Amino acid sequence: MQNSFLDKLHRLHVAQEPLPSQQQVCSFMKNLIAFLFPAFAIKTLDRKDAFDAQYSLLKDDLFQILKSTNNLANSVDFYQKEIVNKLPNIHSRLMADANAILEGDPAATSLSEIIRTYPGFYALAVHRIAHEFYKLKMPLIARILSEEAHSKTGIDIHPGATIGDHFCIDHGTGVVIGETCNIGNNVKVYQGVTLGALSVRKELASVKRHPTIENNVVIYANATILGGDTIIGKDSVIGGSVWITKSVAPASKIFHKAEQQVLLDD
């Protein structure tokens, strides 16, 4: 029986189509962030020849990752060019995110500190890269990236989520942002916030299941907002530990009212 089981496993290995290497994908992502942000790098590329060599190496690594990806609708060269052409936009949006964190966190002292050490910035940097792979219909690469950030920071952002500019995650541990979530500009969320689905039924996979958060919204710690039809109107403040499954009008302030039990002496 043992030999039969091993034979079955071997056939599975033989039949398995090539997949992108998790280690290679994560290494590329970290090297790319270090290339885009010297404050994140272990060693800065101050010499122009070293800078150019690193750029060429990144493009080569990307090419190898794409080459190992099955069922691409276009050529590897096409996808490599698409990702490379997105880098200026990714960089500018992440600089806006870093500034949002600097403006929103009194404890932050510099952009360099945020880029090098803040889990919220790291999770967003990975997400902005992963989202581009997701839009190009490479979900495995996108998911490898998002789960790397999740494991490192405790922040779980599905690569399909659409996140606007100047986004701030403060502290971040336990934040969950679902696949079809749509977040506007100048939004700030604190630790433990869940932007999730009301139902996890498989047949709803192609339906918008997660909420829309409009511009200039603040969501405090441990708030839970669920449902694809749920819209949090612009300029709203969502207090800590609230549970929301219906839309909220613009400029609303929603707070949790705790119920206290008073124990009396006999």
C-alpha positions, 0 to 999 in steps of 0.5 A: 500500500505504501508503494501504491501511495508513493506511486500516486504522489509521483504521478501528481508531481509528473502531472503538475504544471510549472508554477512561479517560485514563491521564493523568486516572486517574494525576492523580486518584490523585496528587491523592487521595493528597495529599488523604488525606495532607497530608505528600504534598501540594505545598500543604496545604489549610489553608483550609476552603473550599479543602479543600472545593473540592478534595474536590468536584474529586476527586469530579468527576474520579472521575465523569469517569473512570467515565463513560468506562469501558465496560460498567459493571454499575451507574450511574456514581453508584453506583461514585462513591459506592462509591469515596468511601465506601471512603476512610476505610478506605483512609486508616486502613489506609495509616496502619497501613502507614506505622506498620509502615514506621516501626517496621520501618525504623531509618532512618525518622525520622517518618511524614511522611518515610515518606509523602512519600518512601518508595517502599514507602508510595507503592506501597501507597497506589496499590495500596489505591486500585487494589484497590478499582477491581479489586473493582468490576470495572474492571480497566483503571483498576486496571491503569493505577494499578498500572503507574504505581506500578510505573514510579515505584518498581520495585514491581510489585503486581497490583491483584488481590492481597489485602494485610492490615493493617500491611504493610511493604515495605522498600527495595522495588525488584524486589518482585513480588506476583501477582494471586491472592496473599493476604497476612495482617497484620503482614507485612514483605518486602524488596527483590527478593521474588517472590510469583509463579506456578508456571505462566503458562498462560492457561487458569489465569487463574481459578485461584489461582496465587500463594502465601498469606502468613499473619500475622507473616511476614518475607521477606528480600531476593530470596526467591522463593515460587511457587504457589497451593497454597503457604502460608507459615505464620504467624510464619515467617521466610524468609531471603534468596535462598531458592526455595520451591514448597511450604508452610511450617509456622507458626513456621518459619525457612527459609534459603538454604545457599550452596555454596562452591567453593574454588580450590586452587593447583596 
